[in-house]
Amino acid sequence: MEIVELRVGTWGVEEGYDVGSYSVVRCEAEQLGRWVKHLDERRSRGVTYTIYRTSEGTILVYVYEWSRWANEVDSAMIHEYATLEEAAEHYRQVLERAGVIPRRVMSLAEWRAQRADAQE
């Protein structure tokens, strides 16, 4: 494990003014995985998810929303969970894509039910 510093809040420059309002959270943790979701085809905006296990055993999901464009503000937040299973209840796809947990295998009936729920 190492000491990590995670910026939480917003930061950036808009029209020449610093619009930052953030804190830095420091903790001892091990990075379990990371996944970057690009929000446009130029890969100039995205969300980076980094998953940590703290020295206390809790799971942190660090969500960093970023942009490479001028006058757009970056932001980040931390979600803390007691267990990896609890984190998966909220961030299953992220944990799977980050390689932290194996991809879920479901039956055809489960897939149909999930698809039907999504279409409602």
Contacts in CASP RR format, 6 or more apart in sequence:
PFRMAT RR
TARGET T0000
AUTHOR 0000-0000-0000
METHOD contacts of the structure
MODEL  1
MEIVELRVGTWGVEEGYDVGSYSVVRCEAEQLGRWVKHLDERRSRGVTYT
IYRTSEGTILVYVYEWSRWANEVDSAMIHEYATLEEAAEHYRQVLERAGV
IPRRVMSLAEWRAQRADAQE
1 28 0 8 1.000
1 29 0 8 1.000
1 30 0 8 1.000
1 55 0 8 1.000
2 28 0 8 1.000
2 29 0 8 1.000
2 30 0 8 1.000
3 26 0 8 1.000
3 27 0 8 1.000
3 28 0 8 1.000
4 26 0 8 1.000
4 27 0 8 1.000
4 28 0 8 1.000
4 29 0 8 1.000
4 31 0 8 1.000
4 52 0 8 1.000
5 24 0 8 1.000
5 25 0 8 1.000
5 26 0 8 1.000
6 24 0 8 1.000
6 25 0 8 1.000
6 26 0 8 1.000
6 27 0 8 1.000
6 60 0 8 1.000
6 62 0 8 1.000
6 76 0 8 1.000
6 78 0 8 1.000
7 22 0 8 1.000
7 23 0 8 1.000
7 24 0 8 1.000
7 25 0 8 1.000
7 76 0 8 1.000
8 22 0 8 1.000
8 23 0 8 1.000
8 24 0 8 1.000
8 25 0 8 1.000
8 76 0 8 1.000
8 77 0 8 1.000
8 78 0 8 1.000
9 20 0 8 1.000
9 21 0 8 1.000
9 22 0 8 1.000
9 23 0 8 1.000
9 75 0 8 1.000
9 76 0 8 1.000
9 77 0 8 1.000
10 19 0 8 1.000
10 20 0 8 1.000
10 21 0 8 1.000
10 22 0 8 1.000
10 73 0 8 1.000
10 74 0 8 1.000
10 75 0 8 1.000
11 19 0 8 1.000
11 20 0 8 1.000
11 21 0 8 1.000
11 22 0 8 1.000
11 73 0 8 1.000
11 74 0 8 1.000
11 75 0 8 1.000
12 18 0 8 1.000
12 19 0 8 1.000
12 20 0 8 1.000
12 73 0 8 1.000
12 74 0 8 1.000
13 19 0 8 1.000
13 70 0 8 1.000
13 71 0 8 1.000
14 71 0 8 1.000
14 72 0 8 1.000
14 73 0 8 1.000
15 71 0 8 1.000
19 73 0 8 1.000
20 73 0 8 1.000
22 76 0 8 1.000
25 78 0 8 1.000
27 52 0 8 1.000
27 54 0 8 1.000
27 55 0 8 1.000
27 60 0 8 1.000
28 54 0 8 1.000
28 55 0 8 1.000
29 52 0 8 1.000
29 53 0 8 1.000
29 54 0 8 1.000
29 55 0 8 1.000
29 60 0 8 1.000
30 52 0 8 1.000
30 53 0 8 1.000
31 50 0 8 1.000
31 51 0 8 1.000
31 52 0 8 1.000
32 51 0 8 1.000
32 52 0 8 1.000
32 53 0 8 1.000
32 59 0 8 1.000
32 98 0 8 1.000
32 100 0 8 1.000
33 50 0 8 1.000
33 51 0 8 1.000
33 98 0 8 1.000
33 99 0 8 1.000
33 100 0 8 1.000
34 48 0 8 1.000
34 49 0 8 1.000
34 50 0 8 1.000
34 51 0 8 1.000
34 98 0 8 1.000
35 48 0 8 1.000
35 49 0 8 1.000
35 94 0 8 1.000
35 97 0 8 1.000
35 98 0 8 1.000
35 99 0 8 1.000
36 46 0 8 1.000
36 47 0 8 1.000
36 48 0 8 1.000
36 49 0 8 1.000
37 46 0 8 1.000
37 47 0 8 1.000
37 48 0 8 1.000
37 49 0 8 1.000
38 45 0 8 1.000
38 46 0 8 1.000
39 45 0 8 1.000
39 46 0 8 1.000
39 47 0 8 1.000
40 46 0 8 1.000
44 67 0 8 1.000
44 68 0 8 1.000
44 69 0 8 1.000
45 66 0 8 1.000
45 67 0 8 1.000
45 68 0 8 1.000
45 69 0 8 1.000
45 72 0 8 1.000
46 65 0 8 1.000
46 66 0 8 1.000
46 67 0 8 1.000
47 63 0 8 1.000
47 64 0 8 1.000
47 65 0 8 1.000
47 66 0 8 1.000
48 63 0 8 1.000
48 64 0 8 1.000
48 66 0 8 1.000
49 61 0 8 1.000
49 62 0 8 1.000
49 63 0 8 1.000
49 64 0 8 1.000
49 91 0 8 1.000
49 94 0 8 1.000
49 98 0 8 1.000
50 61 0 8 1.000
50 62 0 8 1.000
50 64 0 8 1.000
50 98 0 8 1.000
51 59 0 8 1.000
51 60 0 8 1.000
51 61 0 8 1.000
51 62 0 8 1.000
51 87 0 8 1.000
51 91 0 8 1.000
51 94 0 8 1.000
51 95 0 8 1.000
51 98 0 8 1.000
51 100 0 8 1.000
52 59 0 8 1.000
52 60 0 8 1.000
52 62 0 8 1.000
53 59 0 8 1.000
53 60 0 8 1.000
53 84 0 8 1.000
54 60 0 8 1.000
58 80 0 8 1.000
58 81 0 8 1.000
58 82 0 8 1.000
59 80 0 8 1.000
59 81 0 8 1.000
59 82 0 8 1.000
59 83 0 8 1.000
59 84 0 8 1.000
59 86 0 8 1.000
59 87 0 8 1.000
60 78 0 8 1.000
60 79 0 8 1.000
60 80 0 8 1.000
60 81 0 8 1.000
61 78 0 8 1.000
61 79 0 8 1.000
61 80 0 8 1.000
61 81 0 8 1.000
61 87 0 8 1.000
61 90 0 8 1.000
61 91 0 8 1.000
61 94 0 8 1.000
62 76 0 8 1.000
62 77 0 8 1.000
62 78 0 8 1.000
63 76 0 8 1.000
63 77 0 8 1.000
63 78 0 8 1.000
63 79 0 8 1.000
64 74 0 8 1.000
64 75 0 8 1.000
64 76 0 8 1.000
65 74 0 8 1.000
65 75 0 8 1.000
65 76 0 8 1.000
66 74 0 8 1.000
67 73 0 8 1.000
67 74 0 8 1.000
79 87 0 8 1.000
79 90 0 8 1.000
79 91 0 8 1.000
81 87 0 8 1.000
81 90 0 8 1.000
84 95 0 8 1.000
84 100 0 8 1.000
84 101 0 8 1.000
87 95 0 8 1.000
88 95 0 8 1.000
88 101 0 8 1.000
92 101 0 8 1.000
92 104 0 8 1.000
95 101 0 8 1.000
96 102 0 8 1.000
96 103 0 8 1.000
96 104 0 8 1.000
106 114 0 8 1.000
END
